Amino acid sequence: FGTTSTGGSATGFTVSNDKTYTINVQDEAGNAIYGAEVTLLERGTQTEVDHDNNTASGTYSYTFTYSTDVDLDVSVFKEGYVEYWDSTAQLLDADQTITVTLLSVAASQNAA
Protein backbone atom coordinates (compact mmCIF):
# COMPACT_ATOMS: atom_id res chain seq x y z
CA PHE A 1 0.00 0.00 0.00
CA GLY A 2 1.03 3.61 -0.28
CA THR A 3 0.17 6.96 1.25
CA THR A 4 -0.19 10.38 -0.24
CA SER A 5 0.93 13.34 1.85
CA THR A 6 0.57 17.07 1.54
CA GLY A 7 2.40 19.34 3.93
CA GLY A 8 3.54 16.40 6.03
CA SER A 9 0.13 14.91 6.76
CA ALA A 10 -1.29 11.81 5.13
CA THR A 11 -4.34 12.63 3.01
CA GLY A 12 -5.24 9.18 1.71
CA PHE A 13 -3.99 5.77 0.89
CA THR A 14 -4.29 3.24 -1.88
CA VAL A 15 -4.34 -0.50 -1.49
CA SER A 16 -3.17 -2.67 -4.35
CA ASN A 17 -4.52 -6.20 -4.42
CA ASP A 18 -2.57 -7.39 -7.47
CA LYS A 19 -1.90 -11.12 -7.64
CA THR A 20 0.12 -13.18 -10.13
CA TYR A 21 -0.75 -16.58 -11.61
CA THR A 22 2.42 -18.18 -12.98
CA ILE A 23 2.84 -21.32 -15.09
CA ASN A 24 6.28 -22.86 -15.61
CA VAL A 25 6.19 -25.03 -18.75
CA GLN A 26 8.65 -27.91 -19.00
CA ASP A 27 9.24 -31.19 -20.83
CA GLU A 28 9.54 -34.66 -19.28
CA ALA A 29 13.23 -34.03 -18.48
CA GLY A 30 12.43 -30.78 -16.63
CA ASN A 31 13.75 -28.49 -19.39
CA ALA A 32 11.86 -25.25 -20.04
CA ILE A 33 9.67 -25.30 -23.15
CA TYR A 34 9.82 -22.03 -25.04
CA GLY A 35 7.02 -20.76 -27.26
CA ALA A 36 4.09 -22.57 -25.65
CA GLU A 37 0.60 -21.11 -26.09
CA VAL A 38 -1.23 -20.53 -22.80
CA THR A 39 -4.94 -19.76 -22.59
CA LEU A 40 -6.97 -18.99 -19.47
CA LEU A 41 -10.74 -19.27 -19.95
CA GLU A 42 -13.61 -18.70 -17.56
CA ARG A 43 -14.51 -22.28 -16.67
CA GLY A 44 -16.99 -23.91 -19.03
CA THR A 45 -17.02 -20.96 -21.46
CA GLN A 46 -15.04 -19.61 -24.39
CA THR A 47 -14.51 -16.29 -22.56
CA GLU A 48 -10.78 -15.56 -22.48
CA VAL A 49 -9.32 -14.25 -19.25
CA ASP A 50 -5.84 -14.12 -20.80
CA HIS A 51 -3.91 -15.58 -23.72
CA ASP A 52 -0.23 -15.69 -24.63
CA ASN A 53 0.93 -17.13 -27.96
CA ASN A 54 4.61 -17.26 -27.13
CA THR A 55 5.93 -17.93 -23.63
CA ALA A 56 9.43 -16.90 -24.65
CA SER A 57 11.10 -17.83 -21.37
CA GLY A 58 9.23 -21.04 -20.61
CA THR A 59 7.31 -19.10 -17.96
CA TYR A 60 3.87 -17.52 -18.36
CA SER A 61 2.63 -14.93 -15.85
CA TYR A 62 -0.75 -13.27 -15.56
CA THR A 63 -1.12 -10.38 -13.11
CA PHE A 64 -4.63 -9.42 -12.08
CA THR A 65 -6.37 -7.31 -9.46
CA TYR A 66 -8.18 -9.71 -7.15
CA SER A 67 -11.83 -9.04 -6.37
CA THR A 68 -13.33 -12.55 -6.21
CA ASP A 69 -12.27 -16.13 -6.95
CA VAL A 70 -12.50 -17.02 -10.65
CA ASP A 71 -12.89 -20.63 -11.82
CA LEU A 72 -10.67 -21.36 -14.82
CA ASP A 73 -10.02 -23.76 -17.64
CA VAL A 74 -6.27 -23.69 -18.42
CA SER A 75 -4.82 -24.84 -21.73
CA VAL A 76 -1.10 -25.11 -22.52
CA PHE A 77 -0.23 -26.09 -26.09
CA LYS A 78 3.03 -26.52 -27.96
CA GLU A 79 3.37 -28.24 -31.31
CA GLY A 80 4.98 -31.66 -30.87
CA TYR A 81 3.53 -32.09 -27.35
CA VAL A 82 0.26 -33.36 -25.91
CA GLU A 83 -1.96 -30.41 -24.91
CA TYR A 84 -2.34 -29.81 -21.17
CA TRP A 85 -5.87 -29.05 -19.95
CA ASP A 86 -6.95 -28.29 -16.38
CA SER A 87 -10.57 -27.54 -15.55
CA THR A 88 -9.99 -27.23 -11.78
CA ALA A 89 -7.77 -24.13 -11.67
CA GLN A 90 -8.78 -20.92 -9.92
CA LEU A 91 -7.57 -17.35 -9.63
CA LEU A 92 -7.43 -16.81 -5.88
CA ASP A 93 -6.52 -14.07 -3.43
CA ALA A 94 -2.88 -15.22 -3.45
CA ASP A 95 0.06 -15.46 -5.81
CA GLN A 96 0.11 -18.92 -7.38
CA THR A 97 2.74 -20.86 -9.31
CA ILE A 98 2.17 -24.19 -11.02
CA THR A 99 4.47 -26.33 -13.12
CA VAL A 100 3.07 -27.97 -16.24
CA THR A 101 4.99 -30.89 -17.74
CA LEU A 102 4.17 -31.44 -21.40
CA LEU A 103 4.62 -34.94 -22.78
CA SER A 104 6.08 -35.13 -26.25
CA VAL A 105 3.77 -36.64 -28.88
CA ALA A 106 6.36 -39.36 -29.61
CA ALA A 107 6.67 -40.27 -25.92
CA SER A 108 2.89 -40.36 -25.48
CA GLN A 109 2.56 -42.76 -28.45
CA ASN A 110 5.25 -45.00 -26.95
CA ALA A 111 3.42 -45.04 -23.62
CA ALA A 112 0.16 -46.18 -25.21
C-alpha positions as CSV (number, residue, x, y, z in Angstrom):
1,F,0.0,0.0,0.0
2,G,1.0,3.6,-0.3
3,T,0.2,7.0,1.3
4,T,-0.2,10.4,-0.2
5,S,0.9,13.3,1.9
6,T,0.6,17.1,1.5
7,G,2.4,19.3,3.9
8,G,3.5,16.4,6.0
9,S,0.1,14.9,6.8
10,A,-1.3,11.8,5.1
11,T,-4.3,12.6,3.0
12,G,-5.2,9.2,1.7
13,F,-4.0,5.8,0.9
14,T,-4.3,3.2,-1.9
15,V,-4.3,-0.5,-1.5
16,S,-3.2,-2.7,-4.3
17,N,-4.5,-6.2,-4.4
18,D,-2.6,-7.4,-7.5
19,K,-1.9,-11.1,-7.6
20,T,0.1,-13.2,-10.1
21,Y,-0.7,-16.6,-11.6
22,T,2.4,-18.2,-13.0
23,I,2.8,-21.3,-15.1
24,N,6.3,-22.9,-15.6
25,V,6.2,-25.0,-18.7
26,Q,8.7,-27.9,-19.0
27,D,9.2,-31.2,-20.8
28,E,9.5,-34.7,-19.3
29,A,13.2,-34.0,-18.5
30,G,12.4,-30.8,-16.6
31,N,13.8,-28.5,-19.4
32,A,11.9,-25.3,-20.0
33,I,9.7,-25.3,-23.1
34,Y,9.8,-22.0,-25.0
35,G,7.0,-20.8,-27.3
36,A,4.1,-22.6,-25.6
37,E,0.6,-21.1,-26.1
38,V,-1.2,-20.5,-22.8
39,T,-4.9,-19.8,-22.6
40,L,-7.0,-19.0,-19.5
41,L,-10.7,-19.3,-19.9
42,E,-13.6,-18.7,-17.6
43,R,-14.5,-22.3,-16.7
44,G,-17.0,-23.9,-19.0
45,T,-17.0,-21.0,-21.5
46,Q,-15.0,-19.6,-24.4
47,T,-14.5,-16.3,-22.6
48,E,-10.8,-15.6,-22.5
49,V,-9.3,-14.3,-19.3
50,D,-5.8,-14.1,-20.8
51,H,-3.9,-15.6,-23.7
52,D,-0.2,-15.7,-24.6
53,N,0.9,-17.1,-28.0
54,N,4.6,-17.3,-27.1
55,T,5.9,-17.9,-23.6
56,A,9.4,-16.9,-24.7
57,S,11.1,-17.8,-21.4
58,G,9.2,-21.0,-20.6
59,T,7.3,-19.1,-18.0
60,Y,3.9,-17.5,-18.4
61,S,2.6,-14.9,-15.8
62,Y,-0.8,-13.3,-15.6
63,T,-1.1,-10.4,-13.1
64,F,-4.6,-9.4,-12.1
65,T,-6.4,-7.3,-9.5
66,Y,-8.2,-9.7,-7.2
67,S,-11.8,-9.0,-6.4
68,T,-13.3,-12.6,-6.2
69,D,-12.3,-16.1,-6.9
70,V,-12.5,-17.0,-10.7
71,D,-12.9,-20.6,-11.8
72,L,-10.7,-21.4,-14.8
73,D,-10.0,-23.8,-17.6
74,V,-6.3,-23.7,-18.4
75,S,-4.8,-24.8,-21.7
76,V,-1.1,-25.1,-22.5
77,F,-0.2,-26.1,-26.1
78,K,3.0,-26.5,-28.0
79,E,3.4,-28.2,-31.3
80,G,5.0,-31.7,-30.9
81,Y,3.5,-32.1,-27.3
82,V,0.3,-33.4,-25.9
83,E,-2.0,-30.4,-24.9
84,Y,-2.3,-29.8,-21.2
85,W,-5.9,-29.1,-20.0
86,D,-6.9,-28.3,-16.4
87,S,-10.6,-27.5,-15.6
88,T,-10.0,-27.2,-11.8
89,A,-7.8,-24.1,-11.7
90,Q,-8.8,-20.9,-9.9
91,L,-7.6,-17.3,-9.6
92,L,-7.4,-16.8,-5.9
93,D,-6.5,-14.1,-3.4
94,A,-2.9,-15.2,-3.4
95,D,0.1,-15.5,-5.8
96,Q,0.1,-18.9,-7.4
97,T,2.7,-20.9,-9.3
98,I,2.2,-24.2,-11.0
99,T,4.5,-26.3,-13.1
100,V,3.1,-28.0,-16.2
101,T,5.0,-30.9,-17.7
102,L,4.2,-31.4,-21.4
103,L,4.6,-34.9,-22.8
104,S,6.1,-35.1,-26.3
105,V,3.8,-36.6,-28.9
106,A,6.4,-39.4,-29.6
107,A,6.7,-40.3,-25.9
108,S,2.9,-40.4,-25.5
109,Q,2.6,-42.8,-28.4
110,N,5.2,-45.0,-27.0
111,A,3.4,-45.0,-23.6
112,A,0.2,-46.2,-25.2
